[in-house]
Amino acid sequence: MVNKNRVFIAFILILLVTFFVPQKTVVAGSSLSAGEILGTVNGIRASYGLSAMTESSALDYCAQWTAETMANMEANAHLSYLGYTSPKVRCAGFGFSSNSLTENWAMGASLDINTLFYDYWADSAHMLPMTHSQYSYIGVGIATDAKGNTYYVLEAGGSGSGSSSSGTSTTGTTGTSGTTTGTTTDYSQYMTPVKVATPDATGLVSHKVQYGQALITIATAYGVTVNELKKLNSLTSADLIYEGQDLKIKQVAPPTPAPTVLATETPQNTPSVLTDASPTAEFLTVLTPTAQASTSQITPTFDRQTAGLLMVIFSFLGLAAVAFFVFRKPPQG
């Protein structure tokens, strides 16, 4: 009898845990490594006849700190747009001071190397680390936020103070704080937010490309796919767009013109009706109907949470009753 009671209690506990204990959400990790990003950068540079960039531990640490900060706050823009210092000043604090420094970033749940470089970073601004010889050192940072989105940050700099600090670590070591000296130029580019345009008179939605915008960000803002934009604008597979380019986004129904409201003319002189006989006032009894209570006022309302809880309680009581009669030991005759 004792064993049956234990089985019954364990069954009830499992039932309660199943209904009331929330399940843990699984967060996916990064699908790309720093080594893949670094290798792709140097591969593209080689196609332009440029020498490979050297990994800098100071830039690694700067990029990793930037990626983790953006992931913690679920940022949707460069930190410079969110009240932080520029990448050049930020990386100088980690020991890398240079006359030229540029920063790329991207975020996604499952980005592959082609999407990262040929969709997100395909415009001329984000291609600076791959197409300009002034950049010779690189750092990469990767961090994942609570929703499973992974942030990728690339810092590329020219020669300068701290540029000799290089290595193979993707996180690097803590650099000494430093400040930039002399007159420097900040080459950091920014991801310009996409302002959605309205349809014209024919229903065509078009967008003028601004500096720092990529095909993938424009497609996301308008709710279309990259392939749709490429087909509509006869773009090549490289997804290259340029500043000032007019992109056709989609064709929608032409906007309906608002109806014209005509003013009603009021007559200036209202004719008066004269009568010799004085009208007899008639008294009408107006019956005011008694408001009837609606069914919705009589019947109590339950929200989904209350209804679900009642269903769980009734299910629990039903299972308890079944278990009681099943495990109950019949009286000995």
Steps between C-alpha positions, in 0.01 A plus 500: 500500500789734582662441158172578322469824695854600397426429137182705526684796658779484239240498223331811641836682535594423138163630387543826693854554369384443141225761526656771715879499451604716198722338242848642431557674168795370301719776356697425185867591483708661229512331160820680388845513654748786516741293293246468217441875497871579505569250220222642282627857549850404392367293211310800362804722552712254301252527209569877502875443506533611865708338770331309783417686820663395828281413798550739791423386853418860597246525216369153589433615853338824380278311254401239759407766756295680236319179396419407861375851578276502194365152582423594862295800391365333180629797300379572148767754405868579553581589862604844375131560418400394850707745703836317503829631366616439143674170417833681466479647851356176641777281359764750614381423852591135443850586378456551125541859380505562126447779252235290325253251643172364366234280659250253348221329693218262418238306695298189419377167637678276248721700264730322258822645361347593162204684654731688736739625231286516185171621651576685823848632413471522121487881466809711448505632859509155657748375238766747618699237699509274192574759230731759657871452561506745792356229726755243613376377840172330589302385804176297519244470781199268526223495765145358520208676669220346708277453193757293311614778266877511447691828463811509280739795531804563281755769586762587233780751554812636340844526648540693822555470874412148614478359148795270563298308759379201300414136559255223424262534795145602412451673833848638555649626821423815690678790339635803677285807493626764265391813321538610142761760431524752223245570230314184397224418253218268599410274210223314686191448293151461639191300413250769400145411612257435213210743482208325328358692203132521405355390164477754218185572298542177300553285813875453446714500817859611437797575726806722456807324641690695765855464623547196723189312381517143370254305288406269788413789736287669233316174425436439871364852555248466215403140579628351172779257418842574354422280199184702429700824500770349279244376246301825497814713455699257280784485752791259473569220745752719685214709647703818450313829531627855514413822679227699319371198307122483453376151581158370406359329809155368408176582318190551710147617429487873414389713792127580497437877479304644789136582409415869455259626765253759365369761740121507547352844429276641774206716378529859610128565560286231664128553414266529799169310504214708649170350623193661646397208718700437807614137498384283784784353687496124504661315780678184404594243754850382430577158633863454595605141443657326794855402429534124492812343634693340217618142516859623506424699821342201674745236395838545665792543262824310519823585331714231338730473798212441745333251266828315452557486876148362557560232236826401672326482840212288365747274317703463817191413708389250237839330486518495880161332519596241240831431672322470839263233378771316303753482780244454782538157656164313511380397844579145598185280535 
